[in-house]
Amino acid sequence: MNIRQTAAMNQTVTRRKVTKMYTARFFSTQLGRASLASIGAMVVMCCFALTQQVNAVPTVMASSAAITGELA
């Protein structure tokens, strides 16, 4: 078996695993429900962070290094 055949076979196996993972059967397991809860929590956190930044006014602060042109 050459390298191309091996790569094609690995890609097929990976694709099959991913396709099987996102099914109703997966989401009915404890791991599936935990992944849905995690995704939901991330969405809520992102929405909360976005609402906190919508009305915020950016402040520009110049450091002494920026004013004098010092390099790090």
HUKAHU-V561161 format. One record per residue. RES is the residue in three letters. OMEGA is omega in whole degrees, 0 to 359 (NA if undefined). Layout:
[[RES OMEGA] [RES OMEGA]]
This chain:
[[MET 181] [ASN 185] [ILE 181] [ARG 179] [GLN 178] [THR 179] [ALA 179] [ALA 180] [MET 179] [ASN 179] [GLN 179] [THR 179] [VAL 179] [THR 180] [ARG 180] [ARG 179] [LYS 180] [VAL 180] [THR 180] [LYS 185] [MET 185] [TYR 178] [THR 178] [ALA 179] [ARG 179] [PHE 184] [PHE 175] [SER 178] [THR 179] [GLN 178] [LEU 179] [GLY 178] [ARG 178] [ALA 179] [SER 176] [LEU 178] [ALA 179] [SER 178] [ILE 178] [GLY 179] [ALA 179] [MET 179] [VAL 179] [VAL 180] [MET 180] [CYS 178] [CYS 178] [PHE 180] [ALA 180] [LEU 180] [THR 178] [GLN 184] [GLN 185] [VAL 183] [ASN 181] [ALA 178] [VAL 181] [PRO 177] [THR 180] [VAL 179] [MET 180] [ALA 178] [SER 179] [SER 179] [ALA 180] [ALA 181] [ILE 183] [THR 177] [GLY 179] [GLU 176] [LEU 181] [ALA NA]]
